[in-house]
Amino acid sequence: MLPDNPELGERVEAFVARFGRVQDALGNKLIPTYLAASGETPATFIENLDRAERLGLIADAQKWMDISQLRNQMVHEYVSNPVALASALNAAHGFIPNLAEVVQWLRERAGS
């Protein structure tokens, strides 16, 4: 499918890359930075998610683990399995509101 439609292939690649960058920036950079600024000691990814959930920064730490696993799946496995790619893209699209909620939460606390 994608080899026959280069424009669609570029759009899919762009979405996967952007989704991955946003998830990585939030989960691996901004959440630990927020925790540190709040007097917490950032720890492992999972521990940071658990603490962020307790603080109300994210609604569901497990969902964030799912988002991270999905990002990894899309980045590493999509080339060989178009059915898995379609499923992953649909799931990623469904997670966009979760990412946007965290961005909004952080913006409100940063005063912007």
N, C-alpha and C positions, 0 to 999 in steps of 0.2 A: 504494500500500500504506500508507504512513505517513499520508497525509491521511485515510484511512479509519479509522485507529487512533491517535487522539491520545495514548493512554497509551504505546503502543509508540514513537511519535515522541518523546515526552518522555524516555523511557529511552535511546533512541539518542542524542538530543542531549546528555543528561547524560553518557553514556559517552564520546562524542567530546570533549566539553569537558574532562572529567577526564583522559582519556588525554593530551590535548594539554597540559594544565597540568603533569602529572607529567613528561612527556617534556621539556617546556620547562624546568621547574625543575631537573631532573637535568642535562640537556645544556648548558643555557645559564647556569645559576647555580651549582649545587652542584659539578659537575666542575671548572669554572674556579676556584671558591673552594678546593676541595681542592688543586688544583695549586698555587695561590698559597701556601696554608698549608704545602705540602711544599717550598717553595723554588723551584718552577717558575714560569716566566713564562707566564701564560695568553695564548693567541694566538687564531687563528681557530677556529671550531667544529671543522673537520676536523682541524686540528693538535692541538687539545685532545683529541679522540677518539683520535687516534693515540698521543699521550702516555699517555692513560688506559689504553689497551690494553697498552702496554709496561709500565706499572706494575702491571697486573693488576686495575685497577679495573673494566674491562669486558673481556669475552672477545673481542669482534669489533667493531672500529671500523666496518666496512662495514655490519654489521647495525644499528648505531646511525644510520648515514646513512639506511638503509632506513626505520627507525622515524621519523626526522624527515620524510622525504619522504612517508611514509604519513600522518603527522599533517597535513601540509599538504594532501594530497589529500582527506582526510576533511573538513577545515575548509572548503576552497574549492570542491570539486567535487561533493560528495555530493547537493546539492539537485537537480541536474538528471539524475542517472543512478543509479537505484536498484540496478542490477546492480553498478555500480562501488562503491556504498556497501556492499552486502552483502559483496563481496569484501574491501574495506578493513576492515570491522568484523571479519571472520573473521581477517584477517592481524593486526590490532591485538590481538585476543584472544590470539593466539599469541605476541605480543611481551611480554605482561604479565610472564612469568617473568624476562625480561631486565631489565625495569625494577625488579622486586622484588629481584633479585640485587644491583644497584647500591645500592639503599636499604639492604639488609642489610650490604653491604660497608662503606658509610660509617658506619652505626650502630656496627658493631663497632670501627671505628677511632676513633669519637667517644666510645666508652666508655659507650654507652647501650643 
